[in-house]
Amino acid sequence: MSKIAAKQIENVLDTNSNQEVLGIKTFKSQVVFDQIEEGYKMLIHEGFIYWVQDISAINFEGNYRIGVVEGIFSMQNYMDNQWQIM
């Protein structure tokens, strides 16, 4: 059986070539961007943008996040078992 190229199917995402995606997309779980900076992956989850060493351990020493906390946009570092404003 032969494969069907993604470009032959309307509205399918092609993971092997450049593609423009229009419209609003809603994700029901976190979105991960692999290896943004050496040793870190970037992910978007529950209103924050995170830089983490392991996507399965968001709350881990040395991870960072940015987002709005109590109406203020802030960058935080996870240390001493809690998120702390930098």
C-alpha positions in Angstrom: 0.0 0.0 0.0 1.4 3.4 -1.0 1.6 6.4 1.4 -0.5 9.5 0.9 1.6 12.7 1.1 0.4 15.2 3.7 0.0 17.9 1.1 -2.7 15.8 -0.6 -5.0 16.0 2.5 -6.7 19.3 3.3 -5.8 20.8 6.7 -3.3 18.2 7.8 0.0 19.3 9.3 3.1 18.4 7.4 6.0 17.7 9.8 8.6 17.4 7.1 8.5 20.7 5.3 7.7 24.4 6.0 4.0 25.1 6.4 1.9 28.1 7.4 -0.9 27.4 9.9 -3.8 29.8 10.0 -6.5 30.3 12.6 -6.7 29.9 16.3 -5.4 26.5 17.7 -6.5 25.3 21.1 -4.3 22.7 22.9 -5.7 20.6 25.7 -2.2 19.8 27.1 1.3 21.3 27.2 3.1 22.3 24.1 6.9 21.4 24.0 9.6 22.9 21.8 12.6 20.7 21.8 16.2 21.9 22.8 15.7 25.7 22.7 18.9 26.3 24.6 21.5 23.7 25.5 20.1 21.4 28.2 16.7 23.1 28.3 13.4 22.5 26.5 10.7 25.2 26.3 7.1 24.4 27.0 3.9 26.3 27.4 1.6 25.0 30.2 -1.2 26.6 32.3 -0.4 30.2 31.4 3.4 30.1 31.8 6.3 29.6 29.4 8.8 27.2 31.0 12.4 26.4 30.3 12.9 23.0 31.8 15.6 20.3 31.8 13.0 17.5 31.7 9.5 18.0 30.5 8.2 15.4 33.0 9.6 17.5 35.9 8.3 21.1 35.6 8.8 21.8 39.3 12.6 21.0 39.5 15.6 22.9 40.8 17.1 25.2 38.1 14.0 25.4 35.9 12.7 28.8 34.8 9.3 30.2 33.8 7.7 33.5 32.8 4.1 34.5 33.2 1.6 36.8 35.0 1.5 36.3 38.8 -1.0 38.5 40.8 -1.3 40.9 37.8 2.5 41.3 37.3 4.5 39.8 34.5 7.5 38.1 36.1 10.3 35.6 35.6 10.7 32.9 38.2 13.3 30.3 39.1 12.5 27.0 40.9 14.7 26.6 43.9 14.3 25.5 47.5 11.1 23.5 46.4 9.2 26.6 45.2 8.9 29.1 42.4 10.6 32.3 43.3 10.5 35.7 41.5 13.9 36.6 40.2 
